[in-house]
Amino acid sequence: MPKRKNTFSSWRSRLAQRAVHAAWAWVQRTGSVTADRPGRLRFGALGTGTRLAFPLGTVFGEPWIHLGAHCIIGEQVTLTAGLMPDLDLGPDPILRIGDGVVLGRGSHVIADTTVTIGSDCYFGPYVYVTSTNHSYDDPHEPIGKQWPRMEPVSIGSGCWIGTGAVILPGARIGRNVVVAAGAVVRGTVPDHAVVAGAPARVVRRWTPADGWQPPLRTPAPVPIPDGVTPEQLRRLSQLDEEAVARLAQVEAES
């Protein structure tokens, strides 16, 4: 026989669930880091409108980390400058992040030497950027005990870095580059390119003379015209195919 439902117990569980969700939302808001509320962190620069979501990942060497304005740093993102905390890294910043950069949840940016990320770059979740790699020159010494190799990394403005991509030491990525999900990037990537694979290679590139080669398979998205209101968009979404065809015909005739 089915058990009788305990209405009071069910109501109490729902109330407890709502309380937990509300408390966690408050913790997230209160624990986030901004220029006005940096908490214990003392970044070399922290721009207006930039927010580090809570819970934070590992963060150290922040006096040598410069964050631009209006950046979004997702939950559990690691930002480090130097091999370990409490080092004196000199007068210049080690990790520079431009304005309007988005770092997806769980990403890591490890700057043991200079790492520069240009403005308006968007990183998917779990991207790994590092200026340091293990060395294995001595076959008799454990790899983890050998002195690492370090090379600066630069990522140009306007790039999109897909989920799970790895940017290795010495990578120099140009402007408006797409790095496919899971790609492993090393070396130089030209402007306006799409790279994919491990190791990553250029699979598509734009030049003024030839445009995109190979050509794009789908037409470019059409931006929403200025002045269109959310209410108008909602009404358009309710139109059936026949109504859309009539509107297209009227537009063509006019």
C-alpha positions as CSV (number, residue, x, y, z in Angstrom):
1,M,0.0,0.0,0.0
2,P,1.2,3.5,-0.8
3,K,2.5,5.4,2.2
4,R,0.5,8.4,3.4
5,K,2.2,11.7,2.5
6,N,3.3,13.7,5.4
7,T,2.2,17.2,4.3
8,F,3.9,19.0,7.2
9,S,7.2,17.2,6.6
10,S,7.0,18.0,2.8
11,W,6.3,21.7,3.5
12,R,9.2,21.8,6.0
13,S,11.6,20.3,3.4
14,R,10.6,22.8,0.8
15,L,11.1,25.7,3.2
16,A,14.5,24.4,4.2
17,Q,15.5,24.0,0.6
18,R,14.5,27.6,-0.2
19,A,16.4,28.8,2.9
20,V,19.5,27.0,1.7
21,H,19.3,28.4,-1.8
22,A,18.7,31.9,-0.4
23,A,21.6,31.6,2.0
24,W,24.0,30.3,-0.8
25,A,22.9,33.2,-3.1
26,W,23.8,35.6,-0.2
27,V,27.1,33.9,0.3
28,Q,27.9,34.2,-3.4
29,R,27.0,37.9,-3.5
30,T,28.9,38.7,-0.3
31,G,32.0,36.6,-1.2
32,S,32.5,38.0,-4.7
33,V,35.5,40.3,-5.1
34,T,35.3,43.8,-6.7
35,A,37.3,47.0,-6.7
36,D,35.1,48.3,-3.9
37,R,35.1,45.0,-2.0
38,P,38.5,43.3,-2.6
39,G,38.5,41.4,0.7
40,R,41.9,40.0,1.6
41,L,43.2,40.3,-2.0
42,R,45.4,43.2,-3.0
43,F,45.6,43.2,-6.8
44,G,48.1,45.5,-8.6
45,A,45.1,46.8,-10.5
46,L,41.4,45.9,-10.4
47,G,39.2,47.8,-12.9
48,T,35.8,49.3,-12.4
49,G,32.9,46.8,-12.9
50,T,35.2,43.7,-12.6
51,R,33.9,40.9,-10.4
52,L,35.5,37.6,-9.3
53,A,32.7,35.2,-8.5
54,F,32.6,33.2,-5.3
55,P,33.9,30.6,-4.5
56,L,37.3,31.7,-5.8
57,G,39.9,29.4,-7.1
58,T,43.6,29.6,-6.0
59,V,44.8,33.3,-6.1
60,F,48.3,34.4,-5.1
61,G,50.8,36.9,-6.3
62,E,48.0,39.4,-6.7
63,P,50.2,42.6,-6.5
64,W,51.6,41.4,-9.8
65,I,48.2,40.7,-11.3
66,H,46.5,43.6,-13.2
67,L,42.8,43.1,-14.1
68,G,41.1,45.5,-16.5
69,A,37.6,47.0,-16.2
70,H,34.3,45.1,-16.7
71,C,35.8,41.6,-16.5
72,I,33.8,38.6,-15.4
73,I,35.9,36.0,-13.6
74,G,33.9,32.8,-13.0
75,E,33.7,30.5,-10.0
76,Q,36.8,28.5,-9.1
77,V,39.1,30.4,-11.4
78,T,42.8,30.2,-10.5
79,L,44.9,33.3,-11.1
80,T,48.5,33.1,-10.0
81,A,51.7,35.2,-10.5
82,G,55.0,33.5,-9.6
83,L,55.9,30.0,-8.8
84,M,54.6,30.2,-5.2
85,P,53.1,32.8,-2.8
86,D,55.1,35.5,-1.1
87,L,57.7,36.0,-3.7
88,D,59.1,39.4,-4.7
89,L,58.5,39.5,-8.5
90,G,59.9,42.9,-9.2
91,P,58.3,46.2,-10.2
92,D,56.4,45.1,-13.3
93,P,53.1,43.1,-13.5
94,I,53.4,39.5,-14.5
95,L,49.7,38.7,-15.4
96,R,47.9,41.4,-17.4
97,I,44.2,41.0,-18.3
98,G,42.5,43.6,-20.5
99,D,39.1,45.2,-20.3
100,G,35.9,43.2,-20.8
101,V,37.5,39.7,-20.5
102,V,35.4,36.7,-19.4
103,L,37.1,33.7,-17.8
104,G,34.8,30.7,-17.6
105,R,34.2,28.6,-14.5
106,G,37.2,26.5,-13.4
107,S,39.7,28.1,-15.7
108,H,43.4,28.4,-14.7
109,V,45.8,31.2,-15.7
110,I,49.3,30.4,-14.3
111,A,51.8,33.2,-14.9
112,D,55.2,32.2,-13.6
113,T,56.5,34.6,-16.2
114,T,54.6,37.2,-18.3
115,V,51.1,36.3,-19.5
116,T,49.1,39.0,-21.4
117,I,45.5,38.6,-22.3
118,G,44.0,41.4,-24.5
119,S,40.7,43.1,-24.1
120,D,37.3,41.5,-25.0
121,C,38.5,37.9,-24.9
122,Y,36.1,35.2,-23.9
123,F,37.2,32.0,-22.3
124,G,34.9,28.9,-22.0
125,P,34.9,26.8,-18.8
126,Y,38.0,24.9,-17.8
127,V,40.6,26.6,-20.0
128,Y,44.2,26.2,-18.9
129,V,46.8,28.9,-19.7
130,T,50.3,28.5,-18.4
131,S,53.7,30.1,-19.0
132,T,55.5,27.1,-17.4
133,N,56.1,23.6,-18.5
134,H,57.9,20.7,-16.8
135,S,61.3,19.7,-18.1
136,Y,62.5,16.1,-18.4
137,D,66.2,16.6,-19.5
138,D,67.6,14.5,-16.8
139,P,66.4,10.9,-17.2
140,H,67.5,10.0,-13.7
141,E,65.7,12.8,-11.8
142,P,61.9,12.8,-11.2
143,I,60.3,15.2,-13.6
144,G,58.5,17.0,-10.9
145,K,61.8,17.9,-9.2
146,Q,63.5,19.3,-12.4
147,W,63.6,23.0,-12.9
148,P,60.7,24.0,-15.3
149,R,60.9,25.9,-18.5
150,M,59.2,29.3,-18.8
151,E,58.2,31.3,-21.8
152,P,55.9,34.4,-22.0
153,V,52.3,33.9,-23.4
154,S,50.3,36.5,-25.2
155,I,46.7,36.3,-26.4
156,G,45.4,39.1,-28.6
157,S,42.3,41.1,-28.2
158,G,38.9,39.8,-29.3
159,C,39.7,36.1,-29.1
160,W,37.3,33.2,-28.2
161,I,39.0,30.3,-26.4
162,G,36.8,27.2,-26.3
163,T,36.0,24.9,-23.4
164,G,38.9,22.8,-22.2
165,A,41.6,24.5,-24.4
166,V,45.2,24.5,-23.2
167,I,47.5,27.4,-24.0
168,L,51.1,26.3,-23.6
169,P,54.2,28.4,-22.7
170,G,55.5,30.5,-25.6
171,A,52.1,30.7,-27.3
172,R,51.5,34.0,-29.2
173,I,47.9,34.1,-30.3
174,G,46.9,37.0,-32.6
175,R,43.7,39.1,-32.6
176,N,40.2,37.8,-33.1
177,V,41.3,34.1,-33.1
178,V,39.0,31.2,-32.4
179,V,40.6,28.4,-30.4
180,A,38.4,25.3,-30.7
181,A,37.3,23.3,-27.6
182,G,40.0,21.0,-26.4
183,A,42.7,22.4,-28.6
184,V,46.3,22.5,-27.4
185,V,48.0,25.7,-28.6
186,R,51.7,26.3,-28.9
187,G,53.8,28.7,-31.1
188,T,52.4,31.5,-33.1
189,V,48.8,31.8,-34.3
190,P,48.1,34.6,-36.9
191,D,45.3,37.2,-36.6
192,H,41.7,36.2,-37.7
193,A,42.3,32.4,-37.6
194,V,40.5,29.3,-36.4
195,V,42.7,26.7,-34.8
196,A,41.8,23.2,-33.6
197,G,43.4,19.9,-32.6
198,A,46.2,18.7,-30.4
199,P,48.6,20.2,-31.3
200,A,46.4,23.0,-32.7
201,R,46.7,23.9,-36.4
202,V,45.0,26.6,-38.5
203,V,41.8,25.2,-40.1
204,R,40.4,28.5,-41.4
205,R,41.8,32.0,-41.8
206,W,40.6,35.4,-43.0
207,T,42.7,37.7,-45.1
208,P,41.7,41.0,-46.8
209,A,42.4,39.6,-50.2
210,D,40.6,36.2,-50.0
211,G,38.2,36.6,-47.1
212,W,37.6,33.4,-45.2
213,Q,39.4,30.3,-46.6
214,P,37.9,27.8,-46.7
215,P,34.6,29.7,-47.0
216,L,32.2,29.7,-44.1
217,R,29.4,27.1,-44.4
218,T,26.7,29.2,-42.9
219,P,25.7,32.9,-43.4
220,A,26.8,35.4,-40.8
221,P,24.2,36.1,-38.1
222,V,22.1,39.3,-38.6
223,P,22.3,41.6,-35.6
224,I,19.1,42.9,-34.1
225,P,18.4,46.3,-35.5
226,D,18.7,49.3,-33.2
227,G,15.4,50.4,-31.6
228,V,13.8,46.9,-31.5
229,T,12.1,46.4,-28.2
230,P,11.9,43.1,-26.2
231,E,8.1,43.2,-26.7
232,Q,8.5,43.3,-30.5
233,L,10.9,40.4,-30.3
234,R,8.4,38.4,-28.3
235,R,5.6,39.1,-30.8
236,L,7.9,38.0,-33.7
237,S,8.6,34.7,-32.0
238,Q,4.9,33.9,-31.9
239,L,4.5,34.2,-35.7
240,D,3.9,31.1,-37.7
241,E,5.7,30.3,-41.0
242,E,2.9,31.6,-43.1
243,A,2.9,35.0,-41.4
244,V,6.7,35.2,-41.7
245,A,6.5,34.5,-45.4
246,R,3.9,37.3,-45.8
247,L,6.1,39.7,-44.0
248,A,9.1,38.8,-46.2
249,Q,6.9,39.3,-49.3
250,V,5.8,42.8,-48.1
251,E,9.4,43.8,-47.3
252,A,10.5,42.6,-50.8
253,E,7.7,44.5,-52.5
254,S,8.5,47.7,-50.6
